[in-house]
């Protein structure tokens, strides 16, 4: 990291704080940060890992999610549950040391952490009807859009198409296209 880059980051942060409150900045960050498994934002992470809203998560569950951000691959609870346990307990310790949680909450969170399980991906094959895929039909337009974007991003950044695909699915990009989904469904019917 260069001094120039650090100065640029400091200036951007100061300008950002002029326009938004710290709560708004934190909310925006928490809605786009990567939590592993192509999961963007805390609500998506809570749904994936615990099958509940982030507002319903316990202190230990929140610590498990918060601990992922620094290194989503290493602390991915579905792939490395023991790494995630170590990290979330560091987070719980820090919360206790900083007076954010009481001694009782700390003990409860540590006990829950020791026995934590994760929901993970829901298996679509669990349904009795093998052909039931919630009505999803592969769309040629979206497929072509994806392939075009993948090629364009690879060319723009000088990276492989696999790396471009990763960017598409992990960097919180919003993609707008000209397709009218209602009209497309009508035409296909």
TAKATA-V390701 format. One line per field, one symbol per residue. ss: DSSP state (2 for helix, 1 for strand, 0 for the rest). psi: psi as a letter, one per 40 degrees, with the letter a starting at -180 (. if undefined). burial: I if it has 24 or more other C-alpha atoms within 12 Angstrom, else O. Layout:
ss: ???
psi: ???
burial: ???
//
This chain:
ss: 002222222222222222200222222222000100000102222222220002220022222222220000000000002222222222222222200000222222222222000000000222000000000000022222222222222222200022222222220000000000222222220
psi: hidddddddddddddddddiiddddddddeeeihfiffhhiddddddddefiideeiiddddddddedddgdddfhdddgdddddddddddddddddeediiddddddddddddfhiidahhhdedidhdehffehhhhdddddddddddddddddefiiddddddddeeefihhhiehhdddddddd.
burial: OOOOOOOOOOOOOOOOOOOOOOOOOOOOOIOIIIIIIIIIIIIIIIIIIIOOOIOOIIIIIIIIIIIIIOOIOOIIIIOOIOOIIIIIIIIIIOIIOOOOOOOOOIOOIIOIIOOIOIOOOOOOOOOOOOOOOOOOOOOOOOOOOIOOIIOOOOOOOOOOOOOIOOIIOOOOOOOOOOOOOOOOOOOOO
//
